[in-house]
Amino acid sequence: MVMEYFYGTEIHMLGLFVEIILFTSIILLIKRNGK
């Protein structure tokens, strides 16, 4: 039970990390195209 919870949390954190990278990439692209 505890291992399943930890595994689910790890997956959630990984997804959050990927979302942050994608969001940052989009912002950088917009700033670069804006100049």
C-alpha positions in Angstrom: 0.0 0.0 0.0 2.8 2.4 1.0 4.9 1.5 -2.1 1.9 2.0 -4.4 1.4 5.5 -2.9 5.1 6.4 -3.2 5.1 5.1 -6.9 2.0 7.2 -7.7 3.6 10.3 -6.1 6.8 9.8 -8.0 4.8 9.6 -11.3 2.9 12.7 -10.4 6.2 14.6 -9.6 7.7 13.4 -12.9 4.6 14.7 -14.8 4.8 18.0 -13.0 8.5 18.3 -13.9 7.8 17.6 -17.5 5.0 20.3 -17.5 7.4 22.8 -16.1 10.0 22.1 -18.8 7.4 22.4 -21.5 6.0 25.6 -20.1 9.5 27.1 -19.8 10.3 26.1 -23.4 7.1 27.7 -24.7 7.9 31.0 -22.8 11.4 31.0 -24.2 10.1 30.5 -27.7 7.6 33.3 -27.4 10.3 35.7 -26.0 12.7 34.7 -28.8 10.1 35.2 -31.5 9.0 38.5 -29.9 12.4 40.1 -30.3 
